[in-house]
């Protein structure tokens, strides 16, 4: 087990299973990955927790549909194991391997993605479970296929009618601010569109001052455009450090 608590205390309100139909957006850059954020949503989906914000309370375990276009099943199993969650002995996660199988990248495209996830979600809901759908790197479809921004947004909207959604996107400056190529224009449009719909946006980035031995990066907590009911969420920036054992320490500047 890591030396730090699985859920960093300063972020504890943000990792309970989100309300159904909500969208939580996780953004990252090349030098600062959102993997540790996703792993803590997996942890919280299995462990019932209660927080001071009633809208973030998870009063029962949830089932997860995890779709990853960037990392394979072995990666998620190892990361979860470090938090004390054994995915090999648990049925609470349904995994679609977008990296290994090319899920959505070949014949069927975004329609296949939506259909398979909806089938899995409906099955879990019929069993009486809350469902959290995690889409890790869906923006790859924008870069690697002819999938449009509108098609991805429509897919996310349809999935939100059945489950809470946590979605990771790249937010590197060239993709958001340069906008010289069709990909850069489309990517910026996708990020802005989904941020406008999101209830909560957690973004990680490198330190502005460069590399530090005891700081991995900055995590920013912000309300998205769809933050109705989340007025109590405090917008702020914190520093974080990811240790070699998978533990994460989150702290304020100067702490």
C-alpha positions as CSV (number, residue, x, y, z in Angstrom):
1,X,0.0,0.0,0.0
2,X,1.2,3.6,-0.7
3,X,2.5,5.7,2.2
4,X,-0.2,8.3,1.5
5,X,-4.0,7.8,1.9
6,X,-5.7,6.5,-1.3
7,X,-7.7,9.7,-1.6
8,X,-5.7,12.9,-0.8
9,X,-7.6,14.7,2.0
10,X,-7.6,18.0,0.2
11,X,-9.4,16.4,-2.8
12,X,-11.7,14.0,-0.8
13,X,-14.9,15.9,-1.8
14,X,-14.2,15.4,-5.5
15,X,-13.7,11.7,-5.8
16,X,-17.0,10.3,-4.6
17,X,-19.1,8.7,-7.4
18,X,-20.5,11.8,-9.3
19,X,-24.3,12.2,-9.6
20,X,-26.0,10.3,-12.4
21,X,-26.0,12.2,-15.8
22,X,-23.1,14.5,-14.6
23,X,-19.9,15.0,-16.6
24,X,-16.5,15.3,-14.8
25,X,-13.7,16.4,-17.1
26,X,-10.0,15.5,-16.4
27,X,-7.5,17.3,-18.5
28,X,-3.8,16.7,-18.7
29,X,-0.6,17.6,-20.6
30,X,2.3,15.6,-21.9
31,X,4.4,16.0,-18.8
32,X,1.5,15.6,-16.3
33,X,-0.7,12.6,-16.6
34,X,-4.3,12.3,-15.3
35,X,-3.8,8.5,-14.6
36,X,-3.7,9.1,-10.8
37,X,-7.0,10.9,-10.9
38,X,-8.7,8.1,-12.8
39,X,-7.3,5.5,-10.4
40,X,-8.9,7.3,-7.5
41,X,-12.3,7.4,-9.2
42,X,-11.9,3.6,-9.6
43,X,-11.0,3.3,-5.9
44,X,-14.0,5.4,-4.8
45,X,-16.4,3.5,-7.0
46,X,-15.6,0.4,-4.9
47,X,-15.3,1.9,-1.5
48,X,-18.4,3.6,-0.1
49,X,-17.6,7.0,1.3
50,X,-19.5,10.0,2.6
51,X,-18.4,13.6,2.2
52,X,-19.7,16.9,3.5
53,X,-21.2,17.9,0.1
54,X,-24.4,15.9,-0.2
55,X,-24.3,16.1,-4.0
56,X,-21.0,14.2,-4.0
57,X,-22.0,11.4,-1.6
58,X,-21.8,7.8,-2.7
59,X,-24.1,5.7,-0.4
60,X,-23.4,2.4,-2.2
61,X,-20.8,0.8,-4.3
62,X,-20.9,1.6,-8.0
63,X,-20.0,-0.4,-11.0
64,X,-17.6,1.0,-13.6
65,X,-17.4,0.8,-17.3
66,X,-13.8,1.8,-18.1
67,X,-12.8,2.4,-21.7
68,X,-9.2,3.3,-22.3
69,X,-7.6,4.2,-25.7
70,X,-4.2,5.1,-24.0
71,X,-3.5,2.3,-21.5
72,X,-4.0,-1.4,-21.4
73,X,-5.7,-3.6,-18.7
74,X,-2.4,-4.5,-17.1
75,X,-1.7,-0.8,-16.4
76,X,-5.0,-0.3,-14.6
77,X,-4.7,-3.6,-12.7
78,X,-1.3,-2.6,-11.4
79,X,-2.3,0.9,-10.5
80,X,-5.4,-0.2,-8.7
81,X,-3.5,-2.9,-6.8
82,X,-1.3,-0.2,-5.3
83,X,-4.4,1.4,-3.9
84,X,-5.6,-1.9,-2.4
85,X,-8.1,-2.7,-5.2
86,X,-7.7,-6.1,-6.9
87,X,-9.4,-5.8,-10.3
88,X,-8.6,-9.4,-11.1
89,X,-10.9,-10.6,-8.3
90,X,-13.6,-8.0,-8.8
91,X,-16.5,-7.8,-11.1
92,X,-17.2,-4.1,-10.5
93,X,-15.2,-3.0,-13.6
94,X,-16.1,-3.8,-17.2
95,X,-13.1,-2.9,-19.4
96,X,-12.9,-2.1,-23.1
97,X,-9.4,-2.1,-24.4
98,X,-9.2,0.7,-27.0
99,X,-5.4,0.5,-27.1
100,X,-5.1,-3.2,-27.8
101,X,-8.2,-3.8,-29.9
102,X,-8.6,-0.5,-31.7
103,X,-12.1,-0.1,-30.2
104,X,-13.8,2.5,-32.3
105,X,-10.8,3.1,-34.5
106,X,-11.8,0.7,-37.2
107,X,-15.1,-0.5,-38.7
108,X,-18.0,0.7,-36.5
109,X,-16.3,3.9,-35.3
110,X,-18.0,6.0,-32.7
111,X,-21.3,4.2,-33.2
112,X,-19.6,0.9,-32.0
113,X,-18.2,2.7,-29.0
114,X,-21.6,4.1,-28.0
115,X,-23.4,0.9,-28.6
116,X,-21.1,-1.3,-26.6
117,X,-20.9,1.1,-23.7
118,X,-24.7,1.5,-23.6
119,X,-25.1,-2.3,-23.6
120,X,-22.7,-2.7,-20.7
121,X,-24.3,0.2,-18.8
122,X,-27.9,-1.1,-19.2
123,X,-26.8,-4.6,-18.1
124,X,-25.3,-3.2,-14.9
125,X,-28.2,-0.9,-14.2
126,X,-30.6,-3.8,-14.6
127,X,-28.6,-5.5,-11.8
128,X,-29.5,-2.5,-9.6
129,X,-26.1,-0.9,-9.7
130,X,-25.0,2.7,-10.0
131,X,-22.9,3.1,-13.0
132,X,-19.8,5.3,-13.7
133,X,-18.5,5.4,-17.2
134,X,-14.8,6.4,-17.6
135,X,-13.6,7.4,-21.0
136,X,-9.8,7.6,-21.0
137,X,-8.5,9.3,-24.1
138,X,-11.6,9.5,-26.3
139,X,-9.9,12.4,-28.1
140,X,-7.8,9.8,-29.9
141,X,-10.8,9.1,-32.1
142,X,-10.6,12.7,-33.2
143,X,-7.0,12.4,-34.2
144,X,-6.9,8.9,-35.6
145,X,-10.3,8.6,-37.4
146,X,-12.8,10.7,-39.3
147,X,-14.9,11.1,-36.2
148,X,-16.1,14.6,-35.8
149,X,-16.4,16.8,-32.7
150,X,-20.1,16.7,-33.0
151,X,-20.2,12.9,-33.0
152,X,-18.1,12.6,-29.9
153,X,-20.2,15.3,-28.1
154,X,-23.4,13.5,-29.1
155,X,-22.0,10.1,-27.9
156,X,-21.1,11.6,-24.5
157,X,-24.5,13.2,-24.3
158,X,-26.2,9.9,-25.0
159,X,-24.1,8.1,-22.4
160,X,-24.9,10.7,-19.8
161,X,-28.6,9.8,-20.1
162,X,-27.7,6.5,-18.5
163,X,-24.7,7.0,-16.2
164,X,-22.3,9.5,-14.6
165,X,-19.3,10.2,-17.0
166,X,-15.7,10.8,-16.2
167,X,-13.7,11.8,-19.3
168,X,-10.0,12.5,-19.8
169,X,-8.7,14.8,-22.5
170,X,-5.4,16.2,-23.5
171,X,-5.0,20.0,-22.9
172,X,-1.5,20.7,-24.2
173,X,-1.0,24.3,-25.3
174,X,-0.4,23.5,-29.0
175,X,-3.7,21.6,-29.2
176,X,-5.7,24.4,-27.5
177,X,-4.0,27.7,-28.5
178,X,-2.2,27.3,-31.8
179,X,-5.1,26.2,-34.0
180,X,-3.2,26.2,-37.2
181,X,-4.3,22.7,-38.3
182,X,-7.8,21.1,-38.5
183,X,-6.8,18.8,-35.7
184,X,-5.8,21.7,-33.4
185,X,-9.0,23.5,-34.2
186,X,-11.2,20.5,-33.7
187,X,-9.4,19.5,-30.5
188,X,-9.8,22.9,-29.0
189,X,-13.5,22.9,-29.9
190,X,-14.0,19.5,-28.3
191,X,-12.3,20.5,-25.0
192,X,-14.3,23.8,-24.8
193,X,-17.6,22.1,-25.6
194,X,-17.2,19.4,-23.0
195,X,-15.8,21.8,-20.4
196,X,-19.0,23.9,-20.9
197,X,-21.1,20.8,-20.1
198,X,-19.0,19.5,-17.2
199,X,-20.0,19.8,-13.6
200,X,-16.4,19.6,-12.4
201,X,-13.1,20.1,-14.2
202,X,-9.9,18.7,-12.7
203,X,-6.8,19.7,-14.7
204,X,-3.2,18.7,-14.1
205,X,-0.2,20.4,-15.7
206,X,3.5,20.9,-15.2
207,X,5.0,23.4,-12.9
208,X,5.4,26.8,-14.5
209,X,8.9,27.1,-13.1
210,X,10.0,23.7,-14.5
211,X,10.9,20.4,-12.9
212,X,11.1,20.0,-9.1
213,X,12.3,16.9,-7.2
214,X,9.4,16.9,-4.7
215,X,6.6,18.3,-6.9
216,X,5.1,16.5,-9.9
217,X,2.8,19.3,-11.0
218,X,-0.3,21.5,-10.4
219,X,-3.9,20.3,-10.1
220,X,-6.6,22.8,-10.7
221,X,-10.1,22.3,-9.4
222,X,-12.7,24.3,-11.3
223,X,-16.5,24.3,-12.0
224,X,-17.5,23.6,-15.5
225,X,-20.3,25.3,-17.4
226,X,-22.7,22.5,-16.2
227,X,-22.0,23.1,-12.5
228,X,-25.6,23.6,-11.4
229,X,-25.9,22.1,-7.9
230,X,-22.1,22.4,-7.4
231,X,-22.0,25.9,-6.1
232,X,-20.2,24.7,-2.9
233,X,-17.2,23.5,-4.9
234,X,-14.2,25.8,-4.2
235,X,-12.1,26.6,-7.2
236,X,-8.4,26.5,-6.4
237,X,-5.0,25.3,-7.5
238,X,-2.9,22.9,-5.5
239,X,0.5,21.2,-5.9
240,X,0.8,17.4,-6.0
241,X,3.6,14.8,-5.9
242,X,3.2,11.2,-7.2
243,X,5.5,8.9,-5.3
244,X,7.1,5.8,-6.7
245,X,4.7,3.6,-4.7
246,X,1.7,5.2,-6.4
247,X,0.8,7.4,-3.4
248,X,-0.1,11.0,-4.1
249,X,0.4,13.9,-1.8
250,X,-1.6,17.1,-2.5
251,X,-0.7,20.3,-0.7
252,X,-0.9,24.1,-1.0
253,X,1.8,26.3,-2.2
254,X,4.3,27.0,0.6
255,X,3.2,24.0,2.6
